[in-house]
Amino acid sequence: MSNRSIEEGPSASNVQSRWLSVSATLAILTIAVSLSVSYCANHQLFGPVKISVLRSYGGIAFEDVWNLELWRLAAAQLIHAKQAHMLLNALCIFLLGSLLESKLGGVWTFLIWLIAGGTATAISPILIEPPWNVGTGASQATFAFAGCATVLALFGVFNRKLAWTLIALVVLPGFSLDLIYAGYPKPGHVVGFALGMIFGGSCLSRRHVAAGLSQEK
């Protein structure tokens, strides 16, 4: 991506004006695939799906990684056990993803979703016994987006009020539910946030983001 495109910001790439941006596409795919799997599994669009059943629809376990079934890194993020949770994740993917996409572009936003989100989803069931040790859902990717946005917000790349609001939309409910139901922050959320911060630091050090930052100052 050229310095010019970053310096001109969202107006140059029209990220916010394009409905079918990468963030919107990921959000739509999440909704469509998750609801489809819910219907196939129990003939209800909004019914809960047993986590062990989701393994057959793309959920990921450690042995899948060893067997190089890497397609599950993407597929697992699109399916959910609870569809209400899925809708919140899809909303966060769209809103926070669009914020990142406005500065980093679609390719980097997709890579954060795929690599950071996928890795964190594979790690998420590390403390869970079989047959429930199946990683699913987009919440790990939302935490990756939040981690990346945190780094960029700290260095003034984004409007901080907007950025912190969207970050809080992901982090506060996510960690609160972790503490209520598990008693500790879930590994997938922690790893996703940490990997997102690494991506944020990498993007911040790149010339095109640095140029955008100096231009805004």
Salt bridges, closest charged atoms under 4 A:
GLU8 OE2 - ARG4 NH2 3.13
GLU63 OE2 - ARG55 NH2 3.34
ASP64 OD2 - ARG55 NE 2.98
ASP64 OD1 - ARG72 NE 3.74
GLU69 OE1 - ARG72 NE 2.75
GLU101 OE2 - ARG18 NH2 3.94
ASP178 OD2 - HIS189 ND1 2.71
GLU216 OE2 - LYS103 NZ 2.27
